[in-house]
């Protein structure tokens, strides 16, 4: 019986993968549903197992079954690993995605699953924390805070009860790495959380997933149930959020898990000292926790050997927007935006010139092509007035109106604000009004309104209670700095060269 592998990832299903799987099953094939490899321009993707290994075809349709089984389909790609999009990747975290049946414990074990957990449980908790600290792993969800330091703080915190919380509230536009991993390799996240529990003395963990991810919710719930005996005495539960963007902020997330309205808490105390239900709590992003099994399995040095500057290891970069080859690209820090957009992504899908890329979700800065040689790492981006965030890259061609995009950032903040602090709640609304005056030509002085807008951004950046209001100025100020002509000003000299 011919064995075929077809993704059950939500993006693949949206493109017709379920119908294709049914067609292959009707043809008498043994169909294995996997996660996605992450190159969505070739989805729906079918891999046929044979003497030469798994040969890929894509994109395909349900009517292509006969041609694929005969080996005559025009979209024969060969081995996925040999495609240019994948050859340069360093898949520390996503190595199993697209390869295994996500819910098969046997598949997971064969592909190095649980090795990191077994290693960790043979070590003292403090030694596990030391390995994570030596690896240089930093938070992959936003600010890039050192994971080992966070774990050490919780380990040192007194108290008989502690928690591990995974922030899977992936709300940034153009990001999908968390969803892909939970759907394609859920045991990897579970193993990382179990290692964290052992390291800090926590026996209970929660995975907080936004409600818009039904496939990920189902996959995580099933994986938690099947692996319960392996990770015991560590206990895991899924909590589903209602889709509020602000609940991606760690303290608002804790409020939501506790059944309260998702509002930001004032700090201190930090969650590491008084987090979920007032207990010491580790809160890490999906990608941070999923990186931990590799570190414990291969050692801190193997992870730290990859990267750039103080940004060690790999980053799963998500390329979206107006791009020819959108998808997930895991590589060590240090690659440039130009390489990602022009070489990996293949330029714009429209064929028009790239005008800007936004890095870090809807609150990330916009970068013009003159800045595309920036190395992709935390410090370089911070020095350039940007942030890596969750490593989502959204590409825009030369038809984009950057004043409109700046307005969108302010409007997004106004809609998603929890309302607890004035700079975010009121500042974002005033920002929309100012930009509307400029765009509609109702301003008495463009220069004066731009100056007021900059002053407002300064207030939001330094006066907001959390990163929602604090980061909203990044897209607005970068649009003003690099694309002033869209606000009625003069084009920057670098853009005219």
C-alpha positions in Angstrom: 0.0 0.0 0.0 1.4 3.4 -1.0 2.0 5.7 1.9 1.4 9.4 1.4 1.9 12.3 3.8 -0.4 15.3 3.7 -0.4 18.3 6.1 -3.4 18.8 8.4 -2.1 22.3 9.3 -4.9 24.9 9.3 -3.4 26.8 6.4 -3.1 23.6 4.3 -6.6 22.6 5.2 -7.8 26.1 4.1 -6.2 25.4 0.7 -8.0 22.0 0.3 -5.7 19.5 2.0 -8.6 17.5 3.5 -10.2 16.9 0.1 -6.9 15.7 -1.2 -6.4 13.4 1.7 -9.8 11.8 1.1 -9.0 11.3 -2.6 -5.8 9.5 -1.8 -7.6 7.3 0.8 -10.3 6.5 -1.7 -7.5 5.4 -4.1 -6.3 2.9 -1.5 -3.4 4.8 -0.1 -2.2 4.9 3.6 -2.6 8.6 4.4 -0.6 10.1 7.2 -1.6 13.6 8.3 1.4 15.7 9.4 2.1 19.3 10.2 3.2 21.8 7.5 6.8 22.2 6.5 6.1 25.9 6.3 6.4 26.9 2.7 2.8 27.9 1.9 3.4 28.6 -1.8 3.7 24.8 -2.4 0.6 23.9 -0.3 -1.4 21.7 -0.5 1.7 19.5 -0.5 1.7 15.7 -0.9 4.7 13.5 -0.2 4.8 10.0 -1.6 7.0 7.4 0.2 9.1 5.3 -2.1 12.5 3.8 -2.7 14.0 7.3 -3.0 12.4 8.5 0.2 9.5 10.9 0.4 9.0 12.7 -2.9 7.0 15.9 -2.8 4.4 17.3 -5.2 2.8 20.7 -4.8 0.7 22.6 -5.0 -1.8 19.9 -5.9 -5.5 19.4 -6.2 -7.8 16.4 -5.4 -8.0 15.5 -9.1 -4.2 15.0 -9.3 -4.1 11.7 -7.4 -3.6 9.4 -10.5 -0.8 11.6 -11.9 1.0 11.8 -8.6 0.8 8.0 -7.9 2.1 7.5 -11.5 5.0 9.9 -10.8 4.0 12.1 -13.8 2.5 15.1 -12.1 4.0 18.4 -13.4 4.6 19.8 -9.9 7.1 17.1 -8.8 9.4 18.8 -6.4 11.7 16.0 -5.2 12.7 15.8 -1.5 11.4 18.8 0.6 14.8 19.1 2.4 16.5 19.7 -1.0 14.4 22.6 -2.0 16.3 26.0 -1.9 13.8 27.4 0.7 14.9 24.7 3.2 18.6 23.9 2.4 20.0 26.8 4.4 17.6 26.6 7.3 18.8 25.5 10.8 15.7 23.7 12.2 16.4 23.3 15.9 12.8 23.9 16.9 10.8 23.0 13.8 12.8 19.9 12.7 9.8 17.6 13.2 7.1 19.8 11.7 5.9 18.3 8.4 7.8 15.1 9.1 5.9 13.3 11.8 2.3 12.5 12.7 1.9 15.2 15.3 -0.1 13.0 17.8 2.0 9.8 17.4 4.0 9.1 20.5 6.1 6.6 18.6 6.9 9.1 15.8 7.9 11.7 18.4 10.1 9.2 20.3 11.9 8.1 17.1 12.7 11.7 16.2 14.6 12.4 19.5 11.4 13.1 21.5 11.7 13.1 25.3 15.5 12.9 25.2 15.8 16.4 26.6 13.3 15.6 29.4 15.1 12.4 30.4 18.4 14.4 30.5 16.9 17.2 32.6 15.3 14.8 35.1 18.7 13.2 35.8 20.0 16.7 36.8 19.4 18.9 39.7 16.9 21.8 39.0 19.6 24.4 39.4 21.8 22.6 36.9 19.0 22.6 34.3 18.5 26.4 34.8 22.3 26.8 34.4 22.2 25.0 31.0 19.4 27.2 29.7 21.2 30.3 30.9 24.5 29.2 29.2 22.7 28.5 26.0 21.8 32.2 25.6 18.1 31.5 25.0 16.0 34.6 25.2 12.3 35.1 25.1 11.0 34.6 21.6 7.7 36.5 22.1 8.8 40.1 22.4 11.4 41.8 24.5 14.0 39.0 24.3 14.5 38.7 28.0 17.0 35.9 29.0 15.1 32.8 29.7 17.6 31.4 32.2 17.4 34.5 34.4 13.6 34.3 34.5 13.8 30.6 35.5 16.4 31.3 38.1 14.2 33.9 39.7 11.3 31.5 40.0 13.5 28.7 41.2 14.8 31.0 44.0 11.3 32.3 44.9 10.0 30.8 48.1 6.7 28.9 48.2 5.5 25.3 47.8 3.4 26.0 44.7 4.7 27.4 41.4 3.4 27.5 37.8 4.5 27.3 34.2 2.4 29.3 31.8 2.9 29.1 28.0 1.8 32.2 26.2 0.3 30.9 22.9 -1.9 34.0 22.4 -0.3 34.6 19.0 -2.1 37.9 18.0 0.4 39.6 15.8 -0.5 40.0 12.1 1.7 38.0 9.9 2.7 35.5 12.6 1.9 31.8 12.6 4.9 30.0 14.2 3.1 29.2 17.5 0.1 27.8 15.6 2.3 25.7 13.3 4.2 24.2 16.1 1.2 23.3 18.2 -0.5 21.7 15.3 2.6 20.1 13.9 4.7 19.1 16.9 2.7 19.5 20.1 4.8 17.1 22.2 7.8 19.4 21.6 6.0 22.2 23.5 4.8 19.8 26.2 8.4 18.5 26.7 9.7 22.0 27.0 7.1 22.9 29.6 7.8 19.7 31.6 11.5 20.5 31.6 10.7 24.0 32.8 8.5 22.5 35.6 11.4 20.3 36.8 13.8 23.2 36.6 11.9 25.6 38.8 9.9 23.2 41.0 6.5 23.6 39.3 4.1 20.7 39.0 1.3 22.5 37.1 1.3 24.2 33.7 -1.2 26.1 31.5 -1.1 26.7 27.8 -3.1 29.8 26.9 -4.3 29.6 23.3 -6.4 32.2 21.5 -9.9 31.0 20.4 -9.1 31.7 16.8 -6.8 28.6 16.8 -9.3 25.7 17.0 -6.9 23.2 15.3 -4.1 24.0 17.7 -6.5 23.8 20.7 -7.6 20.3 19.6 -4.1 19.1 18.9 -2.8 20.4 22.3 -5.6 18.9 24.3 -5.2 15.5 22.6 -1.4 15.6 23.0 -1.6 16.5 26.7 -4.0 13.6 27.3 -1.8 11.1 25.5 1.5 12.2 27.1 0.2 12.6 30.6 1.9 9.5 31.9 5.2 10.5 30.4 5.4 14.0 31.9 3.9 13.1 35.3 4.0 14.4 38.0 3.8 17.5 35.8 0.2 18.3 34.9 -0.9 20.4 31.9 -4.1 22.2 31.0 -5.3 24.3 28.0 -7.0 27.6 28.7 -8.7 29.3 25.7 -8.6 33.1 25.4 -11.4 35.1 23.8 -9.1 36.8 21.3 -8.1 40.1 23.1 -4.8 41.2 21.8 -3.8 42.7 25.1 -3.9 39.2 26.7 -0.7 38.6 24.9 0.8 40.8 27.6 1.8 38.4 30.4 -0.1 39.9 33.3 -3.3 40.4 31.3 -2.9 36.8 30.3 -2.7 35.7 34.0 -5.8 37.7 34.7 -7.6 35.9 31.9 -6.6 32.5 33.1 -7.9 33.4 36.6 -11.3 34.1 35.1 -11.0 37.9 35.3 -11.1 40.6 32.7 -7.9 40.7 30.7 -6.3 43.9 32.1 -2.7 44.6 32.6 -1.4 44.5 36.2 0.9 47.1 37.6 4.5 45.8 38.2 6.0 45.1 40.7 5.4 42.5 41.8 6.8 40.6 38.8 5.0 37.3 37.8 8.2 35.5 38.7 7.5 36.5 42.4 3.7 36.7 42.4 2.1 35.5 39.2 -0.7 33.1 38.6 -3.0 33.0 41.7 -0.3 35.0 43.4 2.3 32.2 43.1 5.8 32.4 41.5 5.2 31.8 37.8 7.4 31.2 34.7 5.7 32.8 31.6 7.3 32.0 28.3 6.3 32.1 24.7 5.7 28.8 22.7 8.9 29.2 20.8 11.0 29.8 23.9 9.7 26.7 25.6 9.9 24.5 22.4 13.6 25.4 22.0 14.4 24.0 25.5 14.3 20.2 24.5 17.0 20.8 21.9 19.2 22.6 24.4 18.9 19.9 27.0 19.4 17.1 24.4 22.3 18.6 22.5 23.8 20.9 25.2 24.1 24.6 25.8 27.2 25.0 23.6 25.5 23.5 20.5 22.7 26.1 20.8 24.9 29.0 21.7 27.2 28.3 18.7 24.6 29.6 16.4 23.5 33.2 16.3 24.8 36.8 16.2 26.1 39.0 19.0 24.0 38.5 22.1 21.2 36.9 20.1 22.0 33.1 20.3 20.4 30.1 18.7 17.8 30.2 15.9 14.7 32.3 15.3 11.6 31.0 13.4 11.0 33.9 11.1 7.6 34.3 9.5 7.5 36.0 6.1 4.0 37.2 5.0 2.3 40.0 3.2 3.0 40.9 -0.4 5.7 38.2 -0.9 6.2 35.5 -3.4 7.3 32.7 -1.1 5.6 33.3 2.3 6.2 30.9 5.1 8.3 30.0 8.1 12.1 30.2 7.9 14.1 29.0 10.9 17.7 30.3 10.8 20.3 31.6 13.2 20.3 35.3 14.2 22.4 37.5 11.9 20.7 37.0 8.5 19.7 40.4 6.9 16.3 41.7 6.0 17.5 41.9 2.4 18.3 38.2 2.3 15.0 37.3 3.9 12.9 39.5 1.6 14.7 39.2 -1.7 16.4 35.8 -1.6 14.3 33.7 0.7 10.9 35.4 0.0 11.6 36.0 -3.7 10.4 39.6 -3.7 6.9 40.8 -3.9 4.0 38.7 -5.2 2.9 41.6 -7.2 6.2 42.0 -9.0 6.4 45.6 -7.9 9.3 47.1 -5.9 9.4 46.6 -2.2 8.7 49.9 -0.4 8.7 48.8 3.3 8.7 45.8 5.6 7.2 45.8 9.1 9.0 43.6 11.6 7.5 42.5 14.9 3.7 42.5 14.2 1.3 45.5 14.1 3.4 47.3 16.7 6.7 46.8 14.9 8.6 49.5 13.0 8.6 50.0 9.2 11.9 49.7 7.5 12.7 51.1 4.0 15.0 49.2 1.5 17.9 51.5 2.5 17.9 49.7 5.9 17.5 46.1 4.6 21.1 45.3 5.4 20.4 45.3 9.1 21.4 42.1 10.8 18.4 40.3 12.3 19.1 40.4 16.0 17.7 42.1 19.1 20.3 44.8 19.7 20.7 45.8 16.1 17.0 46.3 15.6 16.6 48.2 18.9 19.4 50.6 17.9 17.6 51.2 14.6 14.3 52.1 16.4 12.7 48.7 15.8 12.0 45.4 17.5 12.0 41.8 16.5 9.0 40.8 18.6 7.7 37.5 17.5 9.7 37.7 14.2 6.9 38.3 11.9 7.9 40.1 8.7 5.1 41.7 6.6 6.1 43.0 3.1 4.6 46.0 1.3 5.2 47.1 -2.3 5.4 50.6 -3.6 1.6 51.1 -3.7 1.3 51.2 0.1 0.2 54.5 1.8 2.4 54.8 4.9 0.2 57.5 6.5 -2.7 55.0 6.3 -0.5 52.3 8.0 0.4 54.7 10.8 -3.3 55.4 11.3 -3.9 51.7 11.4 -1.4 51.3 14.2 -3.1 54.0 16.3 -6.6 52.6 15.5 -5.5 49.1 16.4 -4.2 50.3 19.8 -7.4 52.2 20.4 -9.6 49.1 19.7 -7.4 46.6 21.6 -6.5 48.7 24.6 -7.7 47.3 27.9 -8.4 50.9 29.0 -6.4 50.8 32.3 -3.9 53.5 31.5 -4.6 57.0 30.0 -1.7 57.2 27.5 -2.8 54.0 25.7 -6.6 54.5 26.0 -6.8 58.2 25.1 -3.5 58.7 23.3 -4.3 56.2 20.6 -7.7 57.8 19.9 -6.1 61.3 19.7 -3.4 59.8 17.4 -6.1 58.6 14.9 -7.7 62.1 14.9 -4.4 63.8 14.2 -3.5 61.5 11.3 -7.0 61.8 9.9 -6.6 65.6 9.9 -3.3 65.3 8.0 -4.5 62.7 5.5 -7.8 64.5 4.7 -6.1 67.9 4.3 -8.0 69.4 7.3 -4.9 70.6 9.1 -3.9 74.2 9.5 -0.2 73.2 9.6 1.2 69.8 8.7 4.4 70.5 10.5 2.5 71.4 13.7 0.3 68.3 13.6 3.3 66.1 12.9 5.1 67.7 15.9 2.1 67.0 18.1 1.9 63.4 16.8 5.6 62.9 17.7 5.0 64.4 21.2 2.0 62.1 21.7 4.1 59.1 20.7 6.7 60.1 23.2 4.0 60.2 25.9 2.6 56.8 24.9 6.0 55.2 24.7 7.2 56.2 28.2 3.9 56.5 30.0 1.9 53.4 29.0 1.5 50.6 31.5 2.4 47.9 29.0 3.9 47.3 25.6 0.6 47.8 23.7 0.6 51.5 24.3 4.4 51.6 24.7 5.1 50.0 21.3 2.4 51.6 19.2 4.7 54.6 18.5 7.2 52.3 16.7 5.2 52.0 13.5 4.0 55.6 13.7 7.4 57.2 14.2 9.1 54.9 11.7 6.5 55.9 9.1 7.1 59.5 9.9 10.9 59.2 9.8 11.3 57.1 6.6 8.2 58.1 4.6 7.4 61.8 5.4 6.2 62.4 1.9 3.1 60.4 2.7 2.2 62.9 5.5 2.7 65.9 3.3 6.4 66.4 4.1 9.6 66.1 2.0 10.9 62.8 1.0 14.0 61.8 3.0 17.3 62.2 1.2 18.2 58.5 1.3 14.9 57.7 -0.4 15.7 60.0 -3.3 19.2 58.6 -4.0 
